[in-house]
Every structure is written in C-alpha cells, then in structure tokens.
Amino acid sequence: MLHPKFAIVIVLALKNLPGLCLSESVMYFDQKIDHYSEVNWGEQTFKQKVIINEDYFDSSNNASPIFIYTGNEGPIEGFYEASGFVLTLAEKYKALVVFAEHRFYGDSLPLGESYSFKWPGLGVLTVDQATADYAFLLVHIKQHYNLSEGAVICFGGSYGGMLSAYMRFKYPNVVDGALAASAPVRMADSKEARSLFWVLATKDYDEVGTDVVDTVRSGFKAMDDLAEMGVDGLESLSETFKLCNTMENSTDYTQLLYSIRNAFVEITMFDYPYPTDFSGAPLPAWPVNYSSSLIRDADSPIDAIFQVMNLVYNDSSNPTCFNPYELYFACADPTGCGQGTSAISWDFQVCYEINLAYGSTGVNDMFPNLPWSDEERDAYCTATYGITSRHDWFGVNFWGSDVWSTSNIIWSNGLLDPWHGSGILSSSDYMLPTVILDQGAHHLDLRAPNNQDPESVTEARATEEELIGKIIDISAKYKKKLKKH
C-alpha cells in the first residue's frame, strides 16, 4: 500500500527510449504551497506530479539507491524521455528511479491554472520552495519503500543540473550526491560568466570555419543596411524572410532579429550527433555542421541567415510564411522562455532571482547588437511583474562560483554547449570531480546511449557511472559508521 501522501493516478505508456522497454507510474504527491511560512497559505497543499520507475529496483534491499531527476522548467515527461542515461545507471545499480516535476510547470500548479500565474501565487515560485519540494518528496519515498540505508543521487541538466547541485548544498542530510550536467551555476555571481554565451555560440561555428562566421556577420550587417533604408528595405527583408506581414518599423525588425538569433540558440545548444526535437524544433544530426553547409551554399549572406531560420522554424516542406512574433517571445531570458504557461513561470523565475546570460553585442560574437543588461532586465521585470530582480541574492543563497564547501557532486559539461563557460570546468578536489565532453552539447551525457555518440561522450558516461558507484559506496560506509554510534 502506498504512503497516504501518494495517489496513483494513471499508468503511462511514454515513448520507449532507444533499446529500452519501460513501464512507469505517475503519482501525485501532496506538497505544501509554502514550506517556509503559514501566513498566506496556512497548511494548504498542491499535487506535485512524479514519475516512478521500478523496472530495475531491488525492493528486497533497503540499501537500494534512489535516483531522482530534479525537474526543471517544463513538464516532467519531456525530461524523462530525454534522460535515458539515468535508467541505464538504474539497471546497473538496481535503483528506484524518480522524476519529480518542478512546481508551476506541467501539471504541478500550486494554485491551479487560474491563479498560479498571477500574484500572490507567483510569490511561492522560488528555487528554495522547489528544492524543499524535492527534499520532502525524498523523505517520504525513503519511508514508503523502506530505503533507510539507500543512497540518494540527484540528476539534472541545465537548470535541473543547478537544482541537483543545490539539493546537495542545502540538504546533505537527504541527498548523498549529484550529477549536475551542463549546470551554469557560475552565472549566479559572475558577470564574466554571464557574458560568454553568445561568444561560445559563435565559437561553435568558428570551429567549422571562420568563413562561416564571416558570412553570418555579413548577413546581419546587410540586413541592418536594408532596415536603415526604411519602408523599401523592410519590404525587401519581409519578402526574403517570407514573413506573413510586411515589417513596418524598427520594432518589427528587432523582433525578426530576436527570432533569428533564437534559431542559432536552438542549433548550438542541441548540437547532437543524431536528429532530435527535444526543444520542439526538429533538428538534423550535428545541426551546427549542417547549418554551416547551408550558409556556405547560400546565394548571399542574407540568404544564409534565412537558411538558418528556415532550418529551425520550417516544420513542413513549403511553409506559407513566418511570423516572428510567434517564433520568439521576448522575456527575461535572452536565450528564450518558450511558450505557454511554462514560459510565464520561467520568465518570472529569471526576473525574480535567477541570473542568466547578458545580450549579444556583435563585437566578440557574430550576432546582432541586442543588449540585455541588468538595468534592462530590471525595467522589464518591473513593468511585467512589478518587481526588481534580486541581483546578489542568488549568488549568496546558492553559493555562485564558490562551490568548494560541499562534496559528491559530479560537474559535467560539453564543450559544444554555449552554456559551458558558466559551468564548473576544472577541480582539484576529488570529491567534486569534473567530466568534460569534448564533442558534447547541452547535457548530452544524460540522454540514452546511442550508437551515433562520439567516443568522448561514451567515455564520459563510463566515468560518470564509475563516480556514481563511488558515491554510493561512500554513502554506505558513512551510514554503517553512523550505526555504530
């Protein structure tokens, strides 16, 4: 019988991961709306969505580990489907697998669809509240499954990787270790780290060839020249980019630039060795190389820019037209917030406390000059939510770049990922090892092993598997030592 706080709702048949045949249970767990105060919400609770996989779990052993994915900014099913390596590891270590949805995303809405995305509901959308959710969930899972001796390992990619590390920071009494993949933790307190995203996205193309970067720069320059001509130039650009409506002013043109720059974001972040649609955009294998070929074969620099935009946003063989206002939604995160209610939640989180990338400048990167400073972020967030970003809070509360007071966190980063410059790339502390994927993009190591993976990715996963085994062993020895006292 399940713990009273659990309710089995439905058995899912999610898409099978390559080479795996899995069955999962979806459960909902009662979480307090506010873990830190009862002034506003008292003892009120909401249902947090949780995916449980017991396929490889050894229920006869109270020392079996728990592998939990700390969900990030979206419905949990997407992260489950994109993180098959967690299940690969679960098979080896006979672990119970848990994928927990982040509050205010997917179905885990503290105040329902009507009130979660406005004040005062948004006030309980914080990283502290989310990590408390995961901690209380883990405590109850350990009790229900009688896993008093089992190690808890957190997994996460990107923001989820940050959360996995923060779980070890904040709750070492609950969490024994973490694999923090592509986690840009240094953005919390480093302006230098926040300035690197567009530089490193450019570097991805520069490694294909300097001619590719030069063509992109020339394309954006030619676009600017046309836009400065006024009506005639905007009409010409609208025709070239197959826009649904002719651009009328600089605002329309800037929106086009944002949507094009976002296409490069998708390509560089998800530069995987096989076709994927993780972010919603169907991309070919090695999309940086693929798009570089399109750029080189284009009729002109402006056509080269169009080919990149068309690659990302064209999901049919002959699209009628593109609407830049539907391709990209401006928000507090210049790398994009997506669409729907998840976009509102992420926009608010970045406004309220999470420091992310600054804008592109066209100086050290190949992109248009689309600045995004702390002052611009403050102005946007005040106008949108009536709040000012807490610039220093996040670095103080979640340690920023100074991560060396903890242990048992594996920091992994792919050098093809534009976020890697804000991750932990080297360590002299054997308790905080780093794993570098020379040919890895955004948290590629968390995806299910694939025969198209580069050797460096396969080797990285083998290293991670070994390190996780060591953390499990350390945890077992520690718990055994505690029993003697």
C-alpha positions as CSV (number, residue, x, y, z in Angstrom):
1,M,0.0,0.0,0.0
2,L,1.3,3.5,-0.9
3,H,2.1,6.1,1.7
4,P,-1.0,8.2,2.4
5,K,0.6,11.2,0.7
6,F,0.8,9.3,-2.6
7,A,-2.1,8.7,-5.0
8,I,-1.6,6.5,-8.1
9,V,-3.5,8.3,-10.9
10,I,-2.6,6.6,-14.1
11,V,0.0,4.2,-15.7
12,L,1.7,5.9,-18.6
13,A,3.0,4.4,-21.8
14,L,5.6,7.1,-22.6
15,K,7.6,6.8,-25.7
16,N,10.1,4.0,-25.2
17,L,13.7,5.1,-25.1
18,P,16.1,3.5,-27.6
19,G,16.7,-0.1,-26.7
20,L,14.6,0.1,-23.6
21,C,11.1,-1.2,-22.8
22,L,9.8,0.5,-19.8
23,S,6.7,0.9,-17.7
24,E,6.1,3.9,-15.4
25,S,3.7,5.0,-12.8
26,V,2.6,8.6,-12.5
27,M,1.8,9.7,-9.0
28,Y,0.9,12.9,-7.3
29,F,2.4,14.0,-4.0
30,D,0.9,16.5,-1.6
31,Q,3.3,19.4,-1.2
32,K,2.8,22.5,1.0
33,I,2.2,25.6,-1.1
34,D,4.6,27.4,1.2
35,H,7.2,25.4,3.1
36,Y,8.6,28.5,4.9
37,S,5.6,30.4,6.2
38,E,1.9,29.7,7.0
39,V,1.0,33.4,7.0
40,N,-0.5,33.4,3.4
41,W,-1.3,29.8,2.6
42,G,-1.5,28.0,6.0
43,E,-1.4,24.2,5.6
44,Q,-2.8,24.3,2.1
45,T,-1.2,21.8,-0.3
46,F,-1.0,21.1,-4.1
47,K,-0.3,17.9,-6.1
48,Q,3.2,17.5,-7.4
49,K,3.5,15.2,-10.4
50,V,6.0,12.4,-10.0
51,I,7.1,9.6,-12.4
52,I,8.2,6.4,-10.7
53,N,10.1,3.7,-12.5
54,E,10.7,0.4,-10.6
55,D,11.9,-1.7,-13.5
56,Y,15.4,-2.3,-12.1
57,F,14.7,-1.6,-8.5
58,D,15.7,-4.2,-5.9
59,S,12.9,-3.8,-3.4
60,S,14.3,-6.6,-1.2
61,N,17.4,-4.5,-0.3
62,N,16.9,-1.5,2.0
63,A,20.2,-0.1,0.7
64,S,19.0,0.1,-2.9
65,P,19.7,3.7,-4.2
66,I,17.2,6.3,-5.3
67,F,18.0,8.1,-8.5
68,I,15.9,11.3,-8.7
69,Y,15.8,13.8,-11.6
70,T,15.1,17.2,-10.2
71,G,12.7,18.6,-12.8
72,N,13.4,21.9,-14.4
73,E,11.4,24.4,-16.5
74,G,8.8,22.3,-18.2
75,P,6.5,19.3,-18.0
76,I,8.4,16.3,-16.5
77,E,7.6,13.9,-19.3
78,G,10.0,15.7,-21.6
79,F,12.9,15.4,-19.2
80,Y,12.1,11.7,-18.6
81,E,12.2,11.0,-22.3
82,A,15.4,12.9,-22.8
83,S,17.4,11.4,-19.8
84,G,17.7,7.7,-20.6
85,F,21.2,7.5,-19.1
86,V,19.5,7.7,-15.6
87,L,17.7,4.5,-16.4
88,T,20.9,2.9,-17.8
89,L,22.5,3.6,-14.5
90,A,19.5,2.3,-12.6
91,E,19.8,-1.0,-14.3
92,K,23.4,-1.3,-13.1
93,Y,22.8,-0.2,-9.5
94,K,19.3,-1.6,-9.0
95,A,17.9,1.8,-8.3
96,L,14.5,3.2,-7.8
97,V,14.0,6.0,-10.4
98,V,12.1,9.1,-9.6
99,F,11.4,12.1,-12.0
100,A,9.8,14.9,-10.0
101,E,8.1,17.8,-11.7
102,H,9.0,21.4,-10.7
103,R,6.3,23.5,-9.1
104,F,4.5,25.8,-11.5
105,Y,5.3,23.6,-14.5
106,G,3.3,20.9,-16.3
107,D,0.5,19.6,-14.0
108,S,2.2,20.7,-10.8
109,L,0.4,24.0,-10.3
110,P,0.1,25.1,-6.7
111,L,-3.0,27.3,-7.3
112,G,-4.4,25.7,-10.4
113,E,-4.4,27.1,-13.9
114,S,-6.4,30.2,-13.0
115,Y,-4.4,31.6,-10.1
116,S,-0.9,30.1,-10.3
117,F,0.4,32.7,-12.8
118,K,-0.5,35.9,-11.0
119,W,0.1,37.5,-7.6
120,P,0.2,36.3,-4.9
121,G,0.7,32.8,-6.3
122,L,3.9,33.6,-8.1
123,G,5.4,34.6,-4.8
124,V,6.0,30.9,-3.9
125,L,7.7,30.2,-7.2
126,T,11.3,30.2,-5.9
127,V,14.3,27.8,-6.1
128,D,14.1,27.4,-2.3
129,Q,10.5,26.2,-2.5
130,A,11.3,23.9,-5.4
131,T,14.2,22.2,-3.6
132,A,12.1,21.9,-0.4
133,D,9.5,20.1,-2.5
134,Y,12.2,17.6,-3.7
135,A,13.5,17.1,-0.2
136,F,10.1,16.3,1.4
137,L,9.3,14.0,-1.5
138,L,12.5,12.1,-1.0
139,V,11.9,11.7,2.7
140,H,8.5,10.2,2.1
141,I,9.8,7.9,-0.7
142,K,12.5,6.6,1.6
143,Q,9.9,5.8,4.2
144,H,7.4,4.2,1.9
145,Y,10.0,2.0,0.1
146,N,11.9,1.3,3.4
147,L,15.1,2.6,2.0
148,S,16.7,3.8,5.2
149,E,20.2,2.7,4.0
150,G,19.8,3.7,0.4
151,A,21.9,6.5,-1.2
152,V,20.1,9.3,-2.9
153,I,21.6,10.6,-6.1
154,C,20.2,13.7,-7.8
155,F,20.4,14.1,-11.6
156,G,19.6,17.2,-13.7
157,G,20.5,19.0,-16.8
158,S,20.8,22.8,-17.3
159,Y,18.6,24.4,-14.6
160,G,17.8,20.9,-13.5
161,G,21.5,20.4,-13.0
162,M,21.7,23.5,-10.9
163,L,18.9,22.1,-8.8
164,S,20.6,18.8,-8.3
165,A,23.7,20.6,-7.1
166,Y,21.6,22.8,-4.8
167,M,20.0,19.8,-3.3
168,R,23.4,18.5,-2.2
169,F,24.2,22.1,-1.0
170,K,21.0,22.5,1.0
171,Y,20.0,19.0,2.0
172,P,23.1,16.9,2.6
173,N,21.1,15.0,5.2
174,V,18.8,13.8,2.4
175,V,21.0,13.8,-0.7
176,D,24.2,11.8,-0.9
177,G,25.4,13.0,-4.3
178,A,24.5,14.6,-7.6
179,L,25.3,14.6,-11.3
180,A,24.9,18.2,-12.4
181,A,25.0,18.2,-16.2
182,S,25.5,21.5,-18.1
183,A,24.7,23.4,-14.9
184,P,25.5,27.2,-15.4
185,V,26.0,27.8,-11.6
186,R,28.6,30.5,-12.1
187,M,26.1,32.8,-13.6
188,A,24.7,33.3,-10.1
189,D,27.6,35.6,-9.2
190,S,29.9,36.1,-12.2
191,K,29.3,38.8,-14.7
192,E,32.1,37.4,-16.8
193,A,30.3,34.0,-17.0
194,R,27.0,35.8,-18.0
195,S,28.9,37.4,-20.9
196,L,30.1,34.2,-22.5
197,F,27.0,32.5,-24.0
198,W,27.0,34.3,-27.4
199,V,30.8,34.2,-27.6
200,L,30.8,30.5,-27.2
201,A,27.8,30.0,-29.6
202,T,30.0,31.9,-32.2
203,K,32.9,29.7,-31.4
204,D,30.9,26.6,-32.3
205,Y,30.6,28.0,-35.9
206,D,34.2,29.3,-35.9
207,E,35.4,25.8,-35.4
208,V,33.7,24.8,-38.5
209,G,35.3,27.6,-40.4
210,T,36.0,31.3,-40.0
211,D,34.3,31.8,-43.3
212,V,31.0,30.7,-41.8
213,V,31.2,33.3,-39.0
214,D,32.2,36.0,-41.5
215,T,29.2,35.2,-43.7
216,V,26.9,35.4,-40.7
217,R,28.3,38.7,-39.6
218,S,28.0,40.0,-43.2
219,G,24.4,38.8,-43.4
220,F,23.3,40.6,-40.3
221,K,25.2,43.8,-41.5
222,A,23.5,43.6,-44.8
223,M,20.1,43.2,-43.0
224,D,20.9,46.3,-40.9
225,D,21.7,48.3,-44.0
226,L,18.4,47.4,-45.6
227,A,16.4,48.1,-42.5
228,E,18.0,51.6,-42.3
229,M,16.6,52.3,-45.8
230,G,13.1,52.5,-44.3
231,V,10.0,51.2,-46.0
232,D,11.6,49.8,-49.1
233,G,14.3,48.0,-47.2
234,L,11.8,46.5,-44.7
235,E,9.6,45.3,-47.6
236,S,12.6,43.6,-49.2
237,L,13.6,41.9,-46.0
238,S,10.0,40.8,-45.4
239,E,9.9,39.2,-48.8
240,T,13.3,37.5,-48.3
241,F,12.4,36.0,-45.0
242,K,8.9,35.0,-46.2
243,L,7.2,37.0,-43.4
244,C,3.4,36.8,-43.1
245,N,3.2,40.5,-42.6
246,T,5.4,43.2,-44.1
247,M,7.5,44.8,-41.4
248,E,6.6,48.4,-40.8
249,N,9.1,49.7,-38.3
250,S,12.2,49.1,-36.2
251,T,10.2,47.2,-33.6
252,D,9.2,44.6,-36.2
253,Y,12.7,44.4,-37.5
254,T,14.1,43.9,-34.0
255,Q,11.6,41.1,-33.4
256,L,12.9,39.4,-36.6
257,L,16.4,39.6,-35.3
258,Y,15.4,38.1,-32.0
259,S,13.7,35.1,-33.7
260,I,16.8,34.5,-35.9
261,R,19.2,34.7,-33.0
262,N,17.0,32.2,-31.2
263,A,17.3,29.8,-34.1
264,F,21.1,29.8,-33.6
265,V,20.4,29.2,-29.8
266,E,18.5,26.0,-30.7
267,I,21.2,24.8,-33.1
268,T,24.2,25.4,-30.8
269,M,22.6,24.1,-27.6
270,F,21.2,20.9,-29.2
271,D,24.2,20.1,-31.5
272,Y,23.6,16.4,-31.1
273,P,25.1,13.6,-33.3
274,Y,21.6,12.4,-34.3
275,P,18.3,14.1,-35.2
276,T,16.3,15.4,-32.2
277,D,13.3,17.5,-31.4
278,F,13.9,18.0,-27.6
279,S,13.1,21.7,-27.6
280,G,10.2,21.3,-30.1
281,A,12.3,22.2,-33.1
282,P,13.1,19.2,-35.3
283,L,16.9,19.4,-35.9
284,P,19.1,17.2,-38.1
285,A,22.2,15.4,-36.8
286,W,25.1,17.8,-36.0
287,P,23.0,20.9,-36.8
288,V,25.9,23.3,-36.5
289,N,27.7,21.5,-39.3
290,Y,24.5,21.1,-41.3
291,S,23.6,24.7,-41.0
292,S,27.2,25.7,-41.9
293,S,26.8,23.9,-45.2
294,L,23.6,25.8,-45.8
295,I,25.4,29.1,-45.0
296,R,28.2,28.2,-47.4
297,D,25.8,27.2,-50.2
298,A,23.6,30.2,-49.8
299,D,23.1,32.8,-52.7
300,S,24.1,35.7,-50.4
301,P,24.9,36.5,-46.8
302,I,21.3,37.5,-46.2
303,D,20.1,34.2,-47.8
304,A,22.5,32.4,-45.5
305,I,20.7,33.9,-42.5
306,F,17.3,32.9,-43.9
307,Q,18.5,29.3,-44.4
308,V,19.3,29.0,-40.7
309,M,15.9,30.5,-39.7
310,N,14.2,28.2,-42.2
311,L,16.0,25.1,-40.8
312,V,14.8,25.7,-37.3
313,Y,11.3,27.0,-37.8
314,N,10.2,25.2,-41.0
315,D,8.5,22.0,-40.0
316,S,6.9,21.5,-43.4
317,S,8.4,21.3,-46.9
318,N,6.8,24.5,-48.0
319,P,5.7,26.9,-45.3
320,T,3.3,29.6,-46.3
321,C,5.0,32.3,-44.2
322,F,6.8,33.1,-40.9
323,N,5.5,35.3,-38.1
324,P,8.5,36.4,-35.9
325,Y,6.1,37.3,-33.1
326,E,5.0,33.7,-32.9
327,L,8.6,32.3,-33.3
328,Y,10.1,34.1,-30.4
329,F,8.5,35.7,-27.3
330,A,10.6,38.3,-25.6
331,C,11.2,37.6,-21.9
332,A,13.8,38.0,-19.1
333,D,15.9,35.2,-20.5
334,P,17.5,36.3,-23.8
335,T,18.1,32.7,-24.8
336,G,14.3,32.2,-24.8
337,C,11.5,31.2,-22.5
338,G,9.4,29.2,-24.9
339,Q,5.6,29.4,-25.0
340,G,2.6,28.8,-22.8
341,T,2.4,28.7,-19.0
342,S,5.8,27.3,-18.7
343,A,7.2,30.4,-20.3
344,I,5.4,32.6,-17.8
345,S,6.9,30.6,-14.9
346,W,10.4,30.7,-16.3
347,D,10.2,34.4,-17.1
348,F,9.2,35.1,-13.6
349,Q,12.0,33.0,-12.1
350,V,14.6,34.8,-14.2
351,C,13.0,38.1,-13.2
352,Y,12.9,37.3,-9.5
353,E,16.2,35.6,-8.7
354,I,18.0,33.6,-11.4
355,N,20.8,35.4,-13.1
356,L,21.3,34.3,-16.7
357,A,23.1,35.5,-19.9
358,Y,23.5,39.1,-21.0
359,G,22.7,40.1,-24.5
360,S,24.7,39.8,-27.7
361,T,26.9,42.7,-28.8
362,G,28.2,41.9,-32.3
363,V,31.7,42.7,-31.0
364,N,33.0,39.4,-29.6
365,D,30.2,37.4,-31.2
366,M,28.6,37.2,-34.6
367,F,25.1,38.2,-33.6
368,P,23.2,41.4,-33.9
369,N,23.6,44.0,-31.2
370,L,20.7,43.0,-29.0
371,P,21.8,44.1,-25.5
372,W,20.3,42.8,-22.3
373,S,21.8,44.4,-19.2
374,D,20.8,44.2,-15.5
375,E,19.2,47.6,-15.9
376,E,17.1,46.4,-18.9
377,R,16.1,43.3,-17.1
378,D,15.0,45.4,-14.1
379,A,12.9,47.7,-16.3
380,Y,11.3,44.7,-18.0
381,C,10.5,42.9,-14.8
382,T,9.1,45.9,-13.0
383,A,6.8,46.6,-16.0
384,T,5.8,42.9,-16.3
385,Y,5.5,41.8,-12.6
386,G,6.0,44.9,-10.5
387,I,9.3,43.5,-9.1
388,T,13.0,44.3,-9.3
389,S,15.5,41.4,-9.7
390,R,17.4,40.4,-6.6
391,H,20.8,40.6,-8.3
392,D,23.0,39.5,-5.4
393,W,20.6,37.1,-3.6
394,F,21.0,34.1,-5.9
395,G,24.8,34.0,-5.6
396,V,24.7,34.4,-1.8
397,N,21.9,31.9,-1.3
398,F,23.2,29.3,-3.7
399,W,26.9,29.9,-3.4
400,G,27.6,31.0,-7.0
401,S,31.1,30.1,-8.2
402,D,32.3,29.1,-4.7
403,V,31.1,25.5,-4.7
404,W,34.0,24.1,-2.8
405,S,32.4,23.6,0.7
406,T,30.4,20.6,-0.5
407,S,31.2,17.1,-1.8
408,N,30.0,14.3,-4.0
409,I,28.9,16.4,-6.9
410,I,29.9,15.5,-10.5
411,W,30.1,18.5,-12.7
412,S,29.7,17.6,-16.4
413,N,29.9,20.0,-19.3
414,G,30.0,19.6,-23.1
415,L,32.4,21.9,-24.9
416,L,29.9,22.4,-27.8
417,D,27.4,23.8,-25.4
418,P,27.3,27.6,-25.2
419,W,26.5,27.3,-21.5
420,H,29.7,25.5,-20.6
421,G,31.5,28.7,-19.9
422,S,29.4,29.3,-16.9
423,G,29.8,25.8,-15.5
424,I,32.4,24.2,-13.3
425,L,35.1,23.1,-15.7
426,S,38.0,22.1,-13.5
427,S,38.5,20.9,-10.0
428,S,41.4,19.8,-7.8
429,D,39.0,18.3,-5.3
430,Y,38.5,14.6,-5.9
431,M,35.1,14.9,-4.1
432,L,34.0,17.4,-6.7
433,P,35.1,15.9,-10.0
434,T,34.6,17.4,-13.4
435,V,33.7,15.5,-16.6
436,I,34.3,17.2,-19.9
437,L,32.6,16.1,-23.1
438,D,34.8,17.4,-26.0
439,Q,32.1,16.7,-28.5
440,G,29.1,17.1,-26.3
441,A,26.3,19.7,-26.5
442,H,23.8,20.6,-23.8
443,H,23.6,17.8,-21.2
444,L,24.1,15.2,-24.0
445,D,25.5,12.8,-21.4
446,L,22.1,12.5,-19.7
447,R,20.5,11.2,-22.9
448,A,20.2,7.5,-23.5
449,P,23.4,5.9,-25.0
450,N,23.2,6.0,-28.8
451,N,25.4,4.3,-31.4
452,Q,26.0,7.7,-33.0
453,D,27.5,9.1,-29.8
454,P,31.2,10.3,-30.2
455,E,33.7,8.3,-28.3
456,S,34.3,11.2,-25.9
457,V,30.6,11.1,-24.8
458,T,30.7,7.3,-24.3
459,E,33.9,7.7,-22.2
460,A,32.3,10.5,-20.2
461,R,29.3,8.3,-19.3
462,A,31.6,5.5,-18.3
463,T,33.4,7.9,-16.0
464,E,30.2,9.2,-14.5
465,E,29.0,5.6,-13.9
466,E,32.1,4.8,-12.0
467,L,31.9,8.0,-10.0
468,I,28.3,7.4,-9.0
469,G,29.3,4.0,-7.9
470,K,31.9,5.5,-5.6
471,I,29.4,7.9,-4.1
472,I,27.0,5.0,-3.4
473,D,29.9,3.2,-1.7
474,I,30.9,6.3,0.3
475,S,27.3,6.7,1.4
476,A,27.1,3.0,2.5
477,K,30.2,3.3,4.6
478,Y,29.1,6.5,6.2
479,K,25.7,5.1,7.2
480,K,27.4,2.0,8.5
481,K,29.6,4.2,10.6
482,L,26.7,6.1,12.0
483,K,25.0,2.9,13.1
484,K,27.9,2.2,15.5
485,H,27.4,5.4,17.4
